[in-house]
């Protein structure tokens, strides 16, 4: 079982701006794709999802619309893995 931290969720949901962030985004995408297929089992907590929502919506960080953040994060608990 894998317990991804907030950074993994953020990298999965945000368009990467640098080659280093692109590599992190690809790794996050691979993890969530494996979970969708049932090849990996992941878990998290409400605190991690809350922190991801805060970082994504905060004007000091990404400033994404709350409705977009909510929609994106809502898909995570529905993954089969």
PyMOL Python script that loads the backbone (N, CA, C, O; Angstrom):
from pymol import cmd

cmd.read_pdbstr("""\
ATOM      1  N   UNK A   1       0.853  -1.170   0.000  1.00  0.00           N
ATOM      2  CA  UNK A   1       0.000   0.000   0.000  1.00  0.00           C
ATOM      3  C   UNK A   1       0.899   1.234   0.000  1.00  0.00           C
ATOM      4  O   UNK A   1       1.885   1.304   0.734  1.00  0.00           O
ATOM      5  N   UNK A   2       0.540   2.197  -0.833  1.00  0.00           N
ATOM      6  CA  UNK A   2       1.295   3.443  -0.974  1.00  0.00           C
ATOM      7  C   UNK A   2       0.470   4.583  -0.387  1.00  0.00           C
ATOM      8  O   UNK A   2      -0.736   4.675  -0.615  1.00  0.00           O
ATOM      9  N   UNK A   3       1.134   5.446   0.368  1.00  0.00           N
ATOM     10  CA  UNK A   3       0.484   6.616   0.967  1.00  0.00           C
ATOM     11  C   UNK A   3       1.100   7.863   0.340  1.00  0.00           C
ATOM     12  O   UNK A   3       2.085   8.392   0.855  1.00  0.00           O
ATOM     13  N   UNK A   4       0.517   8.344  -0.788  1.00  0.00           N
ATOM     14  CA  UNK A   4       1.086   9.536  -1.429  1.00  0.00           C
ATOM     15  C   UNK A   4       0.850  10.787  -0.585  1.00  0.00           C
ATOM     16  O   UNK A   4      -0.211  10.961   0.013  1.00  0.00           O
ATOM     17  N   UNK A   5       1.857  11.648  -0.552  1.00  0.00           N
ATOM     18  CA  UNK A   5       1.691  12.900   0.173  1.00  0.00           C
ATOM     19  C   UNK A   5       1.053  13.951  -0.746  1.00  0.00           C
ATOM     20  O   UNK A   5       0.763  13.688  -1.913  1.00  0.00           O
ATOM     21  N   UNK A   6       0.850  15.116  -0.197  1.00  0.00           N
ATOM     22  CA  UNK A   6       0.189  16.202  -0.926  1.00  0.00           C
ATOM     23  C   UNK A   6       0.872  16.503  -2.245  1.00  0.00           C
ATOM     24  O   UNK A   6       0.204  16.751  -3.249  1.00  0.00           O
ATOM     25  N   UNK A   7       2.190  16.485  -2.253  1.00  0.00           N
ATOM     26  CA  UNK A   7       2.945  16.814  -3.456  1.00  0.00           C
ATOM     27  C   UNK A   7       2.567  15.916  -4.635  1.00  0.00           C
ATOM     28  O   UNK A   7       2.499  16.383  -5.772  1.00  0.00           O
ATOM     29  N   UNK A   8       2.325  14.650  -4.375  1.00  0.00           N
ATOM     30  CA  UNK A   8       1.962  13.719  -5.457  1.00  0.00           C
ATOM     31  C   UNK A   8       0.625  14.126  -6.078  1.00  0.00           C
ATOM     32  O   UNK A   8       0.474  14.101  -7.299  1.00  0.00           O
ATOM     33  N   UNK A   9      -0.334  14.497  -5.249  1.00  0.00           N
ATOM     34  CA  UNK A   9      -1.631  14.944  -5.761  1.00  0.00           C
ATOM     35  C   UNK A   9      -1.494  16.238  -6.564  1.00  0.00           C
ATOM     36  O   UNK A   9      -2.092  16.390  -7.630  1.00  0.00           O
ATOM     37  N   UNK A  10      -0.700  17.161  -6.035  1.00  0.00           N
ATOM     38  CA  UNK A  10      -0.499  18.439  -6.732  1.00  0.00           C
ATOM     39  C   UNK A  10       0.191  18.204  -8.074  1.00  0.00           C
ATOM     40  O   UNK A  10      -0.219  18.769  -9.088  1.00  0.00           O
ATOM     41  N   UNK A  11       1.218  17.387  -8.086  1.00  0.00           N
ATOM     42  CA  UNK A  11       1.932  17.112  -9.347  1.00  0.00           C
ATOM     43  C   UNK A  11       1.012  16.435 -10.366  1.00  0.00           C
ATOM     44  O   UNK A  11       1.124  16.682 -11.566  1.00  0.00           O
ATOM     45  N   UNK A  12       0.119  15.596  -9.893  1.00  0.00           N
ATOM     46  CA  UNK A  12      -0.816  14.901 -10.777  1.00  0.00           C
ATOM     47  C   UNK A  12      -1.826  15.870 -11.397  1.00  0.00           C
ATOM     48  O   UNK A  12      -2.245  15.687 -12.540  1.00  0.00           O
ATOM     49  N   UNK A  13      -2.211  16.888 -10.649  1.00  0.00           N
ATOM     50  CA  UNK A  13      -3.302  17.771 -11.082  1.00  0.00           C
ATOM     51  C   UNK A  13      -2.868  19.076 -11.731  1.00  0.00           C
ATOM     52  O   UNK A  13      -3.693  19.758 -12.338  1.00  0.00           O
ATOM     53  N   UNK A  14      -1.594  19.443 -11.618  1.00  0.00           N
ATOM     54  CA  UNK A  14      -1.121  20.734 -12.137  1.00  0.00           C
ATOM     55  C   UNK A  14      -0.215  20.522 -13.347  1.00  0.00           C
ATOM     56  O   UNK A  14       0.624  19.621 -13.367  1.00  0.00           O
ATOM     57  N   UNK A  15      -0.401  21.365 -14.342  1.00  0.00           N
ATOM     58  CA  UNK A  15       0.446  21.332 -15.529  1.00  0.00           C
ATOM     59  C   UNK A  15       1.875  21.708 -15.131  1.00  0.00           C
ATOM     60  O   UNK A  15       2.082  22.787 -14.575  1.00  0.00           O
ATOM     61  N   UNK A  16       2.868  20.850 -15.399  1.00  0.00           N
ATOM     62  CA  UNK A  16       4.238  21.142 -14.977  1.00  0.00           C
ATOM     63  C   UNK A  16       4.872  22.262 -15.812  1.00  0.00           C
ATOM     64  O   UNK A  16       4.628  22.385 -17.013  1.00  0.00           O
ATOM     65  N   UNK A  17       5.690  23.070 -15.135  1.00  0.00           N
ATOM     66  CA  UNK A  17       6.309  24.222 -15.793  1.00  0.00           C
ATOM     67  C   UNK A  17       7.784  24.007 -16.112  1.00  0.00           C
ATOM     68  O   UNK A  17       8.352  24.747 -16.914  1.00  0.00           O
ATOM     69  N   UNK A  18       8.407  23.015 -15.502  1.00  0.00           N
ATOM     70  CA  UNK A  18       9.837  22.783 -15.717  1.00  0.00           C
ATOM     71  C   UNK A  18      10.063  21.299 -16.008  1.00  0.00           C
ATOM     72  O   UNK A  18       9.188  20.475 -15.741  1.00  0.00           O
ATOM     73  N   UNK A  19      11.232  20.956 -16.553  1.00  0.00           N
ATOM     74  CA  UNK A  19      11.528  19.536 -16.786  1.00  0.00           C
ATOM     75  C   UNK A  19      11.493  18.705 -15.497  1.00  0.00           C
ATOM     76  O   UNK A  19      11.044  17.559 -15.511  1.00  0.00           O
ATOM     77  N   UNK A  20      11.963  19.276 -14.396  1.00  0.00           N
ATOM     78  CA  UNK A  20      11.939  18.559 -13.127  1.00  0.00           C
ATOM     79  C   UNK A  20      10.500  18.281 -12.688  1.00  0.00           C
ATOM     80  O   UNK A  20      10.185  17.177 -12.243  1.00  0.00           O
ATOM     81  N   UNK A  21       9.637  19.278 -12.814  1.00  0.00           N
ATOM     82  CA  UNK A  21       8.233  19.093 -12.447  1.00  0.00           C
ATOM     83  C   UNK A  21       7.532  18.151 -13.411  1.00  0.00           C
ATOM     84  O   UNK A  21       6.623  17.422 -13.012  1.00  0.00           O
ATOM     85  N   UNK A  22       7.947  18.156 -14.694  1.00  0.00           N
ATOM     86  CA  UNK A  22       7.369  17.207 -15.661  1.00  0.00           C
ATOM     87  C   UNK A  22       7.682  15.772 -15.249  1.00  0.00           C
ATOM     88  O   UNK A  22       6.825  14.894 -15.357  1.00  0.00           O
ATOM     89  N   UNK A  23       8.906  15.531 -14.778  1.00  0.00           N
ATOM     90  CA  UNK A  23       9.283  14.181 -14.334  1.00  0.00           C
ATOM     91  C   UNK A  23       8.437  13.764 -13.129  1.00  0.00           C
ATOM     92  O   UNK A  23       7.990  12.620 -13.043  1.00  0.00           O
ATOM     93  N   UNK A  24       8.224  14.691 -12.207  1.00  0.00           N
ATOM     94  CA  UNK A  24       7.388  14.394 -11.037  1.00  0.00           C
ATOM     95  C   UNK A  24       5.946  14.138 -11.460  1.00  0.00           C
ATOM     96  O   UNK A  24       5.295  13.236 -10.934  1.00  0.00           O
ATOM     97  N   UNK A  25       5.447  14.925 -12.406  1.00  0.00           N
ATOM     98  CA  UNK A  25       4.072  14.750 -12.890  1.00  0.00           C
ATOM     99  C   UNK A  25       3.904  13.394 -13.562  1.00  0.00           C
ATOM    100  O   UNK A  25       2.880  12.735 -13.380  1.00  0.00           O
ATOM    101  N   UNK A  26       4.884  12.979 -14.324  1.00  0.00           N
ATOM    102  CA  UNK A  26       4.822  11.668 -14.977  1.00  0.00           C
ATOM    103  C   UNK A  26       4.805  10.539 -13.955  1.00  0.00           C
ATOM    104  O   UNK A  26       4.071   9.564 -14.115  1.00  0.00           O
ATOM    105  N   UNK A  27       5.610  10.668 -12.908  1.00  0.00           N
ATOM    106  CA  UNK A  27       5.633   9.645 -11.855  1.00  0.00           C
ATOM    107  C   UNK A  27       4.281   9.594 -11.132  1.00  0.00           C
ATOM    108  O   UNK A  27       3.769   8.514 -10.837  1.00  0.00           O
ATOM    109  N   UNK A  28       3.713  10.761 -10.852  1.00  0.00           N
ATOM    110  CA  UNK A  28       2.400  10.806 -10.195  1.00  0.00           C
ATOM    111  C   UNK A  28       1.334  10.200 -11.103  1.00  0.00           C
ATOM    112  O   UNK A  28       0.485   9.433 -10.648  1.00  0.00           O
ATOM    113  N   UNK A  29       1.380  10.544 -12.372  1.00  0.00           N
ATOM    114  CA  UNK A  29       0.408  10.008 -13.326  1.00  0.00           C
ATOM    115  C   UNK A  29       0.526   8.478 -13.401  1.00  0.00           C
ATOM    116  O   UNK A  29      -0.485   7.776 -13.438  1.00  0.00           O
ATOM    117  N   UNK A  30       1.747   7.974 -13.421  1.00  0.00           N
ATOM    118  CA  UNK A  30       1.958   6.520 -13.476  1.00  0.00           C
ATOM    119  C   UNK A  30       1.370   5.842 -12.240  1.00  0.00           C
ATOM    120  O   UNK A  30       0.768   4.773 -12.342  1.00  0.00           O
ATOM    121  N   UNK A  31       1.542   6.461 -11.079  1.00  0.00           N
ATOM    122  CA  UNK A  31       0.987   5.888  -9.847  1.00  0.00           C
ATOM    123  C   UNK A  31      -0.531   5.825  -9.907  1.00  0.00           C
ATOM    124  O   UNK A  31      -1.117   4.786  -9.604  1.00  0.00           O
ATOM    125  N   UNK A  32      -1.179   6.924 -10.295  1.00  0.00           N
ATOM    126  CA  UNK A  32      -2.638   6.938 -10.331  1.00  0.00           C
ATOM    127  C   UNK A  32      -3.193   6.063 -11.455  1.00  0.00           C
ATOM    128  O   UNK A  32      -4.278   5.497 -11.319  1.00  0.00           O
ATOM    129  N   UNK A  33      -2.470   5.949 -12.544  1.00  0.00           N
ATOM    130  CA  UNK A  33      -2.885   5.043 -13.618  1.00  0.00           C
ATOM    131  C   UNK A  33      -2.824   3.592 -13.136  1.00  0.00           C
ATOM    132  O   UNK A  33      -3.720   2.796 -13.421  1.00  0.00           O
ATOM    133  N   UNK A  34      -1.769   3.260 -12.410  1.00  0.00           N
ATOM    134  CA  UNK A  34      -1.646   1.904 -11.854  1.00  0.00           C
ATOM    135  C   UNK A  34      -2.766   1.625 -10.849  1.00  0.00           C
ATOM    136  O   UNK A  34      -3.284   0.511 -10.786  1.00  0.00           O
ATOM    137  N   UNK A  35      -3.134   2.639 -10.067  1.00  0.00           N
ATOM    138  CA  UNK A  35      -4.239   2.467  -9.114  1.00  0.00           C
ATOM    139  C   UNK A  35      -5.555   2.264  -9.847  1.00  0.00           C
ATOM    140  O   UNK A  35      -6.379   1.449  -9.432  1.00  0.00           O
ATOM    141  N   UNK A  36      -5.757   3.001 -10.938  1.00  0.00           N
ATOM    142  CA  UNK A  36      -6.983   2.823 -11.732  1.00  0.00           C
ATOM    143  C   UNK A  36      -7.087   1.406 -12.288  1.00  0.00           C
ATOM    144  O   UNK A  36      -8.172   0.826 -12.336  1.00  0.00           O
ATOM    145  N   UNK A  37      -5.954   0.860 -12.704  1.00  0.00           N
ATOM    146  CA  UNK A  37      -5.934  -0.502 -13.252  1.00  0.00           C
ATOM    147  C   UNK A  37      -6.048  -1.553 -12.158  1.00  0.00           C
ATOM    148  O   UNK A  37      -6.324  -2.720 -12.439  1.00  0.00           O
ATOM    149  N   UNK A  38      -5.835  -1.140 -10.900  1.00  0.00           N
ATOM    150  CA  UNK A  38      -5.847  -2.091  -9.803  1.00  0.00           C
ATOM    151  C   UNK A  38      -4.494  -2.727  -9.553  1.00  0.00           C
ATOM    152  O   UNK A  38      -4.387  -3.675  -8.774  1.00  0.00           O
ATOM    153  N   UNK A  39      -3.448  -2.211 -10.212  1.00  0.00           N
ATOM    154  CA  UNK A  39      -2.095  -2.748 -10.037  1.00  0.00           C
ATOM    155  C   UNK A  39      -1.417  -2.225  -8.771  1.00  0.00           C
ATOM    156  O   UNK A  39      -0.505  -2.863  -8.246  1.00  0.00           O
ATOM    157  N   UNK A  40      -1.854  -1.083  -8.286  1.00  0.00           N
ATOM    158  CA  UNK A  40      -1.324  -0.494  -7.058  1.00  0.00           C
ATOM    159  C   UNK A  40      -2.483  -0.169  -6.134  1.00  0.00           C
ATOM    160  O   UNK A  40      -3.590   0.128  -6.583  1.00  0.00           O
ATOM    161  N   UNK A  41      -2.218  -0.227  -4.857  1.00  0.00           N
ATOM    162  CA  UNK A  41      -3.219   0.159  -3.878  1.00  0.00           C
ATOM    163  C   UNK A  41      -2.682   1.381  -3.153  1.00  0.00           C
ATOM    164  O   UNK A  41      -1.593   1.354  -2.580  1.00  0.00           O
ATOM    165  N   UNK A  42      -3.465   2.457  -3.187  1.00  0.00           N
ATOM    166  CA  UNK A  42      -3.038   3.683  -2.520  1.00  0.00           C
ATOM    167  C   UNK A  42      -4.088   4.090  -1.484  1.00  0.00           C
ATOM    168  O   UNK A  42      -5.255   3.710  -1.574  1.00  0.00           O
ATOM    169  N   UNK A  43      -3.649   4.855  -0.520  1.00  0.00           N
ATOM    170  CA  UNK A  43      -4.565   5.392   0.480  1.00  0.00           C
ATOM    171  C   UNK A  43      -4.099   6.798   0.850  1.00  0.00           C
ATOM    172  O   UNK A  43      -2.954   7.173   0.594  1.00  0.00           O
ATOM    173  N   UNK A  44      -4.974   7.544   1.437  1.00  0.00           N
ATOM    174  CA  UNK A  44      -4.630   8.885   1.889  1.00  0.00           C
ATOM    175  C   UNK A  44      -5.561   9.262   3.027  1.00  0.00           C
ATOM    176  O   UNK A  44      -6.355   8.445   3.492  1.00  0.00           O
ATOM    177  N   UNK A  45      -5.456  10.495   3.467  1.00  0.00           N
ATOM    178  CA  UNK A  45      -6.316  10.976   4.540  1.00  0.00           C
ATOM    179  C   UNK A  45      -7.000  12.261   4.098  1.00  0.00           C
ATOM    180  O   UNK A  45      -6.644  12.869   3.089  1.00  0.00           O
ATOM    181  N   UNK A  46      -7.985  12.650   4.881  1.00  0.00           N
ATOM    182  CA  UNK A  46      -8.675  13.919   4.611  1.00  0.00           C
ATOM    183  C   UNK A  46      -7.709  15.084   4.735  1.00  0.00           C
ATOM    184  O   UNK A  46      -7.841  16.079   4.023  1.00  0.00           O
ATOM    185  N   UNK A  47      -6.744  14.971   5.626  1.00  0.00           N
ATOM    186  CA  UNK A  47      -5.771  16.046   5.833  1.00  0.00           C
ATOM    187  C   UNK A  47      -4.937  16.270   4.572  1.00  0.00           C
ATOM    188  O   UNK A  47      -4.702  17.413   4.180  1.00  0.00           O
ATOM    189  N   UNK A  48      -4.496  15.202   3.944  1.00  0.00           N
ATOM    190  CA  UNK A  48      -3.704  15.335   2.717  1.00  0.00           C
ATOM    191  C   UNK A  48      -4.548  15.958   1.610  1.00  0.00           C
ATOM    192  O   UNK A  48      -4.072  16.840   0.896  1.00  0.00           O
ATOM    193  N   UNK A  49      -5.790  15.513   1.459  1.00  0.00           N
ATOM    194  CA  UNK A  49      -6.658  16.091   0.434  1.00  0.00           C
ATOM    195  C   UNK A  49      -6.967  17.553   0.738  1.00  0.00           C
ATOM    196  O   UNK A  49      -7.044  18.372  -0.178  1.00  0.00           O
ATOM    197  N   UNK A  50      -7.142  17.884   1.997  1.00  0.00           N
ATOM    198  CA  UNK A  50      -7.379  19.274   2.391  1.00  0.00           C
ATOM    199  C   UNK A  50      -6.164  20.137   2.048  1.00  0.00           C
ATOM    200  O   UNK A  50      -6.306  21.232   1.505  1.00  0.00           O
ATOM    201  N   UNK A  51      -4.986  19.641   2.366  1.00  0.00           N
ATOM    202  CA  UNK A  51      -3.773  20.394   2.063  1.00  0.00           C
ATOM    203  C   UNK A  51      -3.616  20.583   0.554  1.00  0.00           C
ATOM    204  O   UNK A  51      -3.236  21.663   0.100  1.00  0.00           O
ATOM    205  N   UNK A  52      -3.904  19.545  -0.217  1.00  0.00           N
ATOM    206  CA  UNK A  52      -3.829  19.662  -1.673  1.00  0.00           C
ATOM    207  C   UNK A  52      -4.825  20.704  -2.172  1.00  0.00           C
ATOM    208  O   UNK A  52      -4.493  21.515  -3.037  1.00  0.00           O
ATOM    209  N   UNK A  53      -6.038  20.687  -1.636  1.00  0.00           N
ATOM    210  CA  UNK A  53      -7.043  21.681  -2.026  1.00  0.00           C
ATOM    211  C   UNK A  53      -6.573  23.089  -1.688  1.00  0.00           C
ATOM    212  O   UNK A  53      -6.738  24.011  -2.486  1.00  0.00           O
ATOM    213  N   UNK A  54      -5.992  23.255  -0.511  1.00  0.00           N
ATOM    214  CA  UNK A  54      -5.506  24.566  -0.099  1.00  0.00           C
ATOM    215  C   UNK A  54      -4.413  25.062  -1.050  1.00  0.00           C
ATOM    216  O   UNK A  54      -4.466  26.199  -1.519  1.00  0.00           O
ATOM    217  N   UNK A  55      -3.432  24.218  -1.332  1.00  0.00           N
ATOM    218  CA  UNK A  55      -2.323  24.612  -2.202  1.00  0.00           C
ATOM    219  C   UNK A  55      -2.825  24.942  -3.605  1.00  0.00           C
ATOM    220  O   UNK A  55      -2.392  25.926  -4.205  1.00  0.00           O
ATOM    221  N   UNK A  56      -3.724  24.137  -4.122  1.00  0.00           N
ATOM    222  CA  UNK A  56      -4.223  24.356  -5.479  1.00  0.00           C
ATOM    223  C   UNK A  56      -5.081  25.620  -5.586  1.00  0.00           C
ATOM    224  O   UNK A  56      -5.019  26.319  -6.597  1.00  0.00           O
ATOM    225  N   UNK A  57      -5.870  25.918  -4.568  1.00  0.00           N
ATOM    226  CA  UNK A  57      -6.779  27.062  -4.627  1.00  0.00           C
ATOM    227  C   UNK A  57      -6.160  28.364  -4.117  1.00  0.00           C
ATOM    228  O   UNK A  57      -6.634  29.451  -4.449  1.00  0.00           O
ATOM    229  N   UNK A  58      -5.119  28.257  -3.324  1.00  0.00           N
ATOM    230  CA  UNK A  58      -4.517  29.439  -2.711  1.00  0.00           C
ATOM    231  C   UNK A  58      -3.926  30.383  -3.759  1.00  0.00           C
ATOM    232  O   UNK A  58      -3.218  29.948  -4.667  1.00  0.00           O
ATOM    233  N   UNK A  59      -4.220  31.657  -3.627  1.00  0.00           N
ATOM    234  CA  UNK A  59      -3.659  32.659  -4.540  1.00  0.00           C
ATOM    235  C   UNK A  59      -2.147  32.765  -4.365  1.00  0.00           C
ATOM    236  O   UNK A  59      -1.449  33.197  -5.283  1.00  0.00           O
ATOM    237  N   UNK A  60      -1.639  32.381  -3.212  1.00  0.00           N
ATOM    238  CA  UNK A  60      -0.197  32.395  -2.960  1.00  0.00           C
ATOM    239  C   UNK A  60       0.522  31.249  -3.680  1.00  0.00           C
ATOM    240  O   UNK A  60       1.744  31.265  -3.821  1.00  0.00           O
ATOM    241  N   UNK A  61      -0.248  30.257  -4.130  1.00  0.00           N
ATOM    242  CA  UNK A  61       0.359  29.107  -4.804  1.00  0.00           C
ATOM    243  C   UNK A  61      -0.134  29.022  -6.255  1.00  0.00           C
ATOM    244  O   UNK A  61       0.450  29.649  -7.139  1.00  0.00           O
ATOM    245  N   UNK A  62      -1.198  28.256  -6.507  1.00  0.00           N
ATOM    246  CA  UNK A  62      -1.665  28.048  -7.880  1.00  0.00           C
ATOM    247  C   UNK A  62      -2.889  28.871  -8.245  1.00  0.00           C
ATOM    248  O   UNK A  62      -3.095  29.160  -9.424  1.00  0.00           O
ATOM    249  N   UNK A  63      -3.697  29.254  -7.285  1.00  0.00           N
ATOM    250  CA  UNK A  63      -4.853  30.110  -7.537  1.00  0.00           C
ATOM    251  C   UNK A  63      -5.904  29.524  -8.466  1.00  0.00           C
ATOM    252  O   UNK A  63      -6.572  30.261  -9.192  1.00  0.00           O
ATOM    253  N   UNK A  64      -6.056  28.211  -8.449  1.00  0.00           N
ATOM    254  CA  UNK A  64      -7.059  27.581  -9.310  1.00  0.00           C
ATOM    255  C   UNK A  64      -8.459  27.820  -8.739  1.00  0.00           C
ATOM    256  O   UNK A  64      -8.620  27.935  -7.524  1.00  0.00           O
ATOM    257  N   UNK A  65      -9.464  27.895  -9.605  1.00  0.00           N
ATOM    258  CA  UNK A  65     -10.839  28.060  -9.100  1.00  0.00           C
ATOM    259  C   UNK A  65     -11.244  26.893  -8.202  1.00  0.00           C
ATOM    260  O   UNK A  65     -10.951  25.735  -8.498  1.00  0.00           O
ATOM    261  N   UNK A  66     -11.915  27.214  -7.111  1.00  0.00           N
ATOM    262  CA  UNK A  66     -12.312  26.194  -6.132  1.00  0.00           C
ATOM    263  C   UNK A  66     -13.151  25.101  -6.779  1.00  0.00           C
ATOM    264  O   UNK A  66     -12.991  23.925  -6.448  1.00  0.00           O
ATOM    265  N   UNK A  67     -14.032  25.464  -7.684  1.00  0.00           N
ATOM    266  CA  UNK A  67     -14.877  24.462  -8.340  1.00  0.00           C
ATOM    267  C   UNK A  67     -14.025  23.474  -9.140  1.00  0.00           C
ATOM    268  O   UNK A  67     -14.350  22.288  -9.197  1.00  0.00           O
ATOM    269  N   UNK A  68     -12.941  23.949  -9.758  1.00  0.00           N
ATOM    270  CA  UNK A  68     -12.047  23.056 -10.504  1.00  0.00           C
ATOM    271  C   UNK A  68     -11.260  22.146  -9.558  1.00  0.00           C
ATOM    272  O   UNK A  68     -11.079  20.960  -9.831  1.00  0.00           O
ATOM    273  N   UNK A  69     -10.801  22.710  -8.456  1.00  0.00           N
ATOM    274  CA  UNK A  69     -10.060  21.927  -7.468  1.00  0.00           C
ATOM    275  C   UNK A  69     -10.955  20.833  -6.894  1.00  0.00           C
ATOM    276  O   UNK A  69     -10.540  19.680  -6.771  1.00  0.00           O
ATOM    277  N   UNK A  70     -12.169  21.199  -6.549  1.00  0.00           N
ATOM    278  CA  UNK A  70     -13.116  20.233  -5.988  1.00  0.00           C
ATOM    279  C   UNK A  70     -13.398  19.106  -6.979  1.00  0.00           C
ATOM    280  O   UNK A  70     -13.409  17.932  -6.608  1.00  0.00           O
ATOM    281  N   UNK A  71     -13.622  19.463  -8.215  1.00  0.00           N
ATOM    282  CA  UNK A  71     -13.905  18.448  -9.242  1.00  0.00           C
ATOM    283  C   UNK A  71     -12.717  17.516  -9.434  1.00  0.00           C
ATOM    284  O   UNK A  71     -12.890  16.304  -9.560  1.00  0.00           O
ATOM    285  N   UNK A  72     -11.523  18.072  -9.456  1.00  0.00           N
ATOM    286  CA  UNK A  72     -10.327  17.251  -9.663  1.00  0.00           C
ATOM    287  C   UNK A  72     -10.084  16.315  -8.489  1.00  0.00           C
ATOM    288  O   UNK A  72      -9.814  15.130  -8.683  1.00  0.00           O
ATOM    289  N   UNK A  73     -10.179  16.836  -7.281  1.00  0.00           N
ATOM    290  CA  UNK A  73      -9.928  16.003  -6.108  1.00  0.00           C
ATOM    291  C   UNK A  73     -11.016  14.980  -5.857  1.00  0.00           C
ATOM    292  O   UNK A  73     -10.754  13.936  -5.259  1.00  0.00           O
ATOM    293  N   UNK A  74     -12.222  15.257  -6.300  1.00  0.00           N
ATOM    294  CA  UNK A  74     -13.336  14.315  -6.105  1.00  0.00           C
ATOM    295  C   UNK A  74     -13.118  13.005  -6.857  1.00  0.00           C
ATOM    296  O   UNK A  74     -13.681  11.975  -6.486  1.00  0.00           O
ATOM    297  N   UNK A  75     -12.319  13.037  -7.892  1.00  0.00           N
ATOM    298  CA  UNK A  75     -12.062  11.809  -8.660  1.00  0.00           C
ATOM    299  C   UNK A  75     -11.142  10.843  -7.916  1.00  0.00           C
ATOM    300  O   UNK A  75     -11.190   9.635  -8.151  1.00  0.00           O
ATOM    301  N   UNK A  76     -10.310  11.367  -7.025  1.00  0.00           N
ATOM    302  CA  UNK A  76      -9.302  10.540  -6.363  1.00  0.00           C
ATOM    303  C   UNK A  76      -9.917   9.418  -5.515  1.00  0.00           C
ATOM    304  O   UNK A  76      -9.520   8.264  -5.678  1.00  0.00           O
ATOM    305  N   UNK A  77     -10.859   9.707  -4.625  1.00  0.00           N
ATOM    306  CA  UNK A  77     -11.413   8.615  -3.804  1.00  0.00           C
ATOM    307  C   UNK A  77     -12.168   7.551  -4.600  1.00  0.00           C
ATOM    308  O   UNK A  77     -12.424   6.461  -4.089  1.00  0.00           O
ATOM    309  N   UNK A  78     -12.517   7.855  -5.821  1.00  0.00           N
ATOM    310  CA  UNK A  78     -13.260   6.898  -6.642  1.00  0.00           C
ATOM    311  C   UNK A  78     -12.354   5.891  -7.365  1.00  0.00           C
ATOM    312  O   UNK A  78     -12.853   4.956  -7.992  1.00  0.00           O
ATOM    313  N   UNK A  79     -11.050   6.070  -7.285  1.00  0.00           N
ATOM    314  CA  UNK A  79     -10.142   5.136  -7.960  1.00  0.00           C
ATOM    315  C   UNK A  79     -10.273   3.747  -7.356  1.00  0.00           C
ATOM    316  O   UNK A  79     -10.365   3.614  -6.135  1.00  0.00           O
ATOM    317  N   UNK A  80     -10.283   2.716  -8.183  1.00  0.00           N
ATOM    318  CA  UNK A  80     -10.474   1.375  -7.660  1.00  0.00           C
ATOM    319  C   UNK A  80      -9.342   0.917  -6.733  1.00  0.00           C
ATOM    320  O   UNK A  80      -9.589   0.144  -5.807  1.00  0.00           O
ATOM    321  N   UNK A  81      -8.134   1.367  -6.957  1.00  0.00           N
ATOM    322  CA  UNK A  81      -6.993   0.917  -6.139  1.00  0.00           C
ATOM    323  C   UNK A  81      -6.787   1.781  -4.943  1.00  0.00           C
ATOM    324  O   UNK A  81      -5.872   1.539  -4.156  1.00  0.00           O
TER     325      UNK A  81
END
""", "prot")
cmd.dss("prot")
cmd.show_as("cartoon", "prot")
cmd.util.cbc("prot")
cmd.orient("prot")
